[in-house]
Every structure is written in C-alpha cells, then in structure tokens.
Amino acid sequence: MNEKQWSPRIVAFFCNWCTYTAADLAGVSRLKYAPNVRVIRVMCSGRIDPQFVMDAFAHGADGVLIGGCHPFDCHYVEGNYKCLRRFKMLKRMLQELGFEDGRLRLEWISAAEGEKVKRVINEMTEEITKLGPLGLPEKFKDWDKEIDALEHEVNNSLNTSKQSEAAYEH
Amino acid sequence: MVSKNNELRIGFYVCHCGSNIAATIDVVSVAKYIGTLPNVVVSKDYKYMCSDPGQEMIQADIKQHRLNRIVVASCSPLLHEHTFRTAIEKAGLNPFYFQMVNIREHDSWVHTDRFLATEKAKALAQAAVYRVAHHKSLETKKVPIKPAVLIVGGGIAGIHAALTLAESGKKVYLVEREPSIGGHMAKFDKTFPTLDCAACILTPKMSAVGSHPNITLWSYSEVTKVDGYVGNYKVTVKRKPRYVVEDLCVGCMECIKACVFKEPKFSDEFNEGLGKRKPIYIPFPQATPQVVLIDPNTCLNLRTGKCKKTCMQACDRNAIDFNQKETFVEVEVGAIIVATGFKTFDASRIANYGYGRYDNVFTALEIERMVNASGPTGGEVLLRDGSHPKAIGIIHCVGSRDNKTNKWCSRVCCMYSLKLAHLLKEHSGAEVYNFYIDMRTPGKNYEEFYDKLLTEGVHFIRGRVGEVTDWTMTPEEEGKLVIRVEDTLAGFVRRIPVDMVVLATGLEPQADSQEVRRLFNMSCGSEGFFLERHPKLAPVNTFTDGIFLAGACQGPKDIPDTVAQAGAAAAEAMLLIDKGYVEQEPNTAFVLESECSGCKSCVSLCPYNAISFDEITKKAKINEALCKGCGTCAGACPSGSIVQNLFEDSEIFSEIKGVLAYE
C-alpha cells in the first residue's frame, strides 16, 4: 500500500446488546459511513481485555474503538463500568507510550443510536486520517533493525577495543 | 466430526442476499480470496444462504468434503446465527463450530464504495476463518420455564394479553399502577370509527380479568425489581396501601357516603380534574377491582389523625384499615409482557394555545370525559361558566409532528378529533371547526368515517394554528377565543372566533419510561418509546429474551392495533411456556484451576455473585448456573485462567489478527 492510498484501519469492539445492535440499526436504516472500521463482537464491553486493544495496535490497527451501553444500561448490570476503568488505565498507558489521544476511543452507544455509530465512526476515521498511520508492525521491524545495528556496533567496538588492548599489552 | 488427524476443514459461504449484499460487495471475489486461505476447503457464494437450498448446500458439503468448521458471511448474527447453527447441527456437526460474518448491516448497507466494501468484507471474513479454527464443541443447556406470565400495565393491551393467556391455562400476574385497571380506554366515551361505547366493550373484559381464576390482579401496585433471565424471572411487586383490605371490601360504597366530607371536594383524577371526589372513593363505577381506596393526601384521619372515622363505622365488614403499610410480594414467572401505555402531551407546553391560561381551552381527554354520559357533566358540553358553547374549534397535532415538541405523528389524533367533532356536534349542536395539517385516516373504515364527517356539516380548515387568543379585533369576537390560522387551502390568514377550544394532544412515552426500561433491561428509541427487536419481524419482542411489548408503550397506536399486538405478545409468551424450556447460549465462563493463582481479582467483579473463592484449593470457582456470560471476569483475569466459552481469548486474538491480516 502506498502513502496516497492509505486510509486508517480501525478495530472496534462492540458489546452485543447496545453498540453492536446500534450498528445493525445503522445498517437497517441505510446510514452511510466510512468503511474503515472492523467490528469484533463481544457479549459485554466488560469482556474487553486491555490486551485486545494492545494486540490490535500491534497487528497494525491505527485506532481502536470501544462501544458499550450507556451508564445504568449495561445488560450485565455493570460491565461497562469495568470497561471504563480499563479504558482509563489504557489511556494513561498509551499516553506514556507516545500514542496520540485519538487512537483509542470509548463511546456509549445505545441500541437506538444508529446515528451515533455513524457519527463516531466518521469522526474517528477523520481524526486518525489526520494523525496518519500508526504502523506499529513496521515500527517493530525498524526497531528490530535498529537493535541489530546497535548490536553490530557494540560488537564491533568491543572487537576494536579488544584489539587495541591486545596491541597495548604487546 | 473432526477428522482423525484433527485436520481443519473449513467451509466458507458468502451470501448475495439477492442484491442487498451483492450490489455493493463483489461476493465472487470474496469467495475467491477466502478460498486461498489455509484450511479452507470449500468457498462458495450463493444467492440466499438462509434459504433451504442454501442450508442444504452447507449440509451436503459437510458430508461430501468432511467439513468441520463453517463460516457464513451474510447478515447480522442476531438475525440468522441460530438458523445456520441449526442447519449444521442437522448435518451432524456441533452447532458451535460456526462463525457468522456480518457483511450486510455492517458493510453493504452502510457503504457505497464497492471496492472498499469488498475489502472490508474480505477482512471480516478472514477474521472469522481465523477465529473458527479455535472454536470448541459446546452443549447448550436446557433450563425449564416457569409457567407463569407477568403483565405490567392494565390498560386494554394488558387486559387483552392477560385474558388470552389465562384462557389458555397460563397463570397470569397483572400489575397495574392505578387503583383500577382500564387505562386510557376506560376514560374514552366512544371509539372510532364504529362509535361503540368504550365502556361497553371494555368493562366486560375488565370484570373477566377480575374474576378469572388464572389471573392474579394487583392494582395500585408497581414492579420494583426484576431479577433472573428468560424462563426464570424473579419479580418484586410493591403493593401500595389503599387503607382498605381488598379481600374484605365488596364495593358497596357505604363508607364513601359516610365520609365526614359530606360533599366531594377533591379533584378527580379519572375525570381529568373536571369532577370532584371524596378522600375515600372508587375511581369510576366500573372500576376493577371493585374496591374503594383512601387518598392519604386528602383523608383527614391520615393527614391529621383527627377524624370521627365515620367510614370505619359504616363498613360492616371491617375492611378499612388505617394502619395498612406498603407490602412487597415476590413472584417467579417465565415471561413478562410490558404494556405500560402512554401519557398524553402536556398542552401547556405550547403556550400560544393558551391551555391553563384560558378557561375554555380543553384537552381532548377532558372532552372525552365531558361528553361521557357518566362523566362529570353527565354528557353535557359545558364551558367553565356552565354555559353552552356555540362554536368549538378542535386543533390537531398538539405535541405531534412539531419540531419544537414531538416530531412523530401520534396516529390517533386525526381520528379521535373526527370522533370528538361528531360527538360535540351531537351533544351541543355547536358549529365545530377542525384545524388540521394533514388528515391522516389510514385504517379499516377510517377514511369512510372522515367522509361521513364531511357530510355532517363539520368545518375543516387546513393549516397549523398560530395561536389562540382573547385579544379581539371586531365586535363579533368580543368575549370569545380567537383561533388565528393560515388557511393553506384558501391562501390567507383567518381569525375564527369560538367559545371552546379542544387541543388534540399527542401521545408521549410515560414520564418514567426510562426507569421502566432499565427495570426490564429494554431499549428505548430516540423518542422514548420502548424499542422492539425488529420493526417488522419481531415487533413485540425486545432485545431481552422473554420480555415482550404490547400497546402504546412501543409507539402510538389505536385500540385495534393495540389489541392485535397484545394478542401477539400473549402468543409469544405462550410459545415460550409451552415449549417448556429455554436453551441457554453456552457462553458461560469457567476457571482453569491449574492456571489460577488465587488472586481473587475476579471474585468482586461478578455482578451475579457467580464467582466464589475456594479456601481449601485457594482457587476461584465459577458457578455456571449463575453465570450470565458477560465475560467481565475473563477480561480481568491477570493470569488468563478464566475462559469464556464462545469468546475465548484465543478466539478474539485470532479475530483481531484476522481483521488486520488483510492489507
């Protein structure tokens, strides 16, 4: 893929009862939105392990969207609050790691809010398009290369210093 | 069915859904691409996968190609996952060796760019192919159903559903917030378009509810708590004190006669405040149950403790009990029908129509009571000063089809305005004007009713009324209310002087619909009415299994539609109960004991207290019967030792990898 054609890839985790259903409603209502989001269904936003989010980034997602039921509305009473806690933790961690703020987003979208699915996805796609690719897989490769290069350099300098030591001893 | 060497053999099917999918997504190229992935043995596209030939194709392929995993890319799994699972089970494969890809609601219907939509479909399908490899063989659990139904709301919807279920031999608990069942319909005078009297058709049904051996009627009661799940709901009902023992009272009303208040002087709710009642009263003559109640806000004894209690002396059955407290009862039911109805629009919200400001501006519901023979005026149409109106204006769409208040059409106002026009003319002989935006009369014999009104000399003026004012311009307008309206057929602004204004108020969700929604774990549409699972194919179902909708709580509707829907909801509940059991999705969680470090992180997370900590083994334990399958514990377990069936870590990780694998 060349730079010109690049458009963000967003992985979304939607809860079965509210946000996934809202996305279905958006479909039934024939709302049109950006085709950049790939939805993964979970029963509850509380199921979303922070590792899922990190794994999505590691595999090349440019953004991650989490959708759950509004406060008080969780099908499982309070899974959305558990999700919120993890989200806040993730936000802090991603910030420390140098991720831009817009890469991870949490939205409460009820089953009736097909319109909100459209708005959030369009907004997020637009924002991440501005941020540009995250490209973690490529970065991993670059880092690997850098580390290889560094290792090489260190080995070289070790060798030369050994040689000079040897020369000195002579 | 997995072949001897555990070799994965995946079958992939992509559906055209006629042109619903195929018009936007190049399904052939999706099938071709998925066919190149490892372990995919069969990859096909077909016109309608959910059709019999579509399902048979999968079944034949399972046998012929020894497939052990199936992926179907079509519509939402919420629609057809069950269909395909059943189909592959029939072919001898465990139904959970299946994954569905939503490329209709989440793709073809929401995107326009064919290339990008196809790319997305490929990515989603690839994720499912990756995921399905990790699927396990699972068993559904069959849980028996409690053969009883709770119906919330005793309007015509609740009444009809209750009688239908009770007649079929099901136990019904009918909970009504007001002292009597009957709802709005009990207040109506006549019903359109047949003009048969509402009481004549409703009260036999009400008394049937009251006396039916299979119906337990709890009036003046509210549901306060709902626990459990489809087939096994545990419901707590609060019974408000009426200060009269229901089982003892026979409705003789001697106590009402004996009340220290000799004359009724308190605003009567049933008559929309047009009439008066005593502190001890029966809401209306045909009230069901036929039991009096005492209003604690107006009763002298309950307010001050100082009263001769003449009512108690008058009651020879000792039914009056001033010490009554609210009580709570608990019932177990298999299904719940929510029929909580609507409220009428508060007309004072539109200040320019003068409701609450001008005496002779009434709401349609007030007029219903006024024209009723047993109403506060005995059926006479009277102005507040007791005189007879000579001209009456009925304003349509008050709180309907209005961007400032409610956008929706309330569906019944045109028809009930026509009915009231007829009744008002009949009762008062006055000139009656209808001010309408559009006349909406779709329904059996409705248009004919409108035609009839046109010949009865009722005036029709097309235009949304600008204001109702007492500011007069000519001598004829003196002492009258002037309706200012742009007559859009005549093309100029008119001023119509009338004596009485009737506001055809629209239908709104109940004020506490949000709390009720949460109580029953339902959803609301943007306007606040309860959301049905599917507008066409599941109009009485909600997103929570075993909870059904009937009547105007789902959206404005007239009596015929309400009764039809109540019947449908009753049939759904019956279906559930007669089946005898519910199959539970096996998405519960369990602990891998060998991995559990005993950190107890999960224990406090479970909202259902399904997780306990075994002090002997020092491991967490999940009670499968209590687990509802949210997966919150699995998402939190630091050692990855909690597994949620159907949503295992490995399944979701492979899905993540899959959606991102396609460049």
Interface residues (C-beta under 8 A of the other chain):
Chain A: M1 R9 V11 N16 W17 C18 Y20 T21 A23 D24 A26 G27 V28 R30 L31 K32 Y33 P35 R38 V39 I40 R41 V42 M43 C44 G46 R47 I48 D49 Q51 F52 D55 A56 H59 G60 A61 F72 D73 H75 Y76 V77 E78 G79 K82 R86 S110 A111 A112 E113 E115 K118
Chain B: S76 P77 L78 N102 R104 E105 H106 D107 W109 V110 H111 T112 D113 L116 A117 E119 K120 A123 L124 A127 R518 N521 S523 C524 G525 S526 L531 F543 T544 N587 L605 P607 Y608 K628 G629 C630 G631 T632 A634 G635 A636 Q644 F647 D649 I652 F653 E655 I656 K657 V659 L660 A661 E663
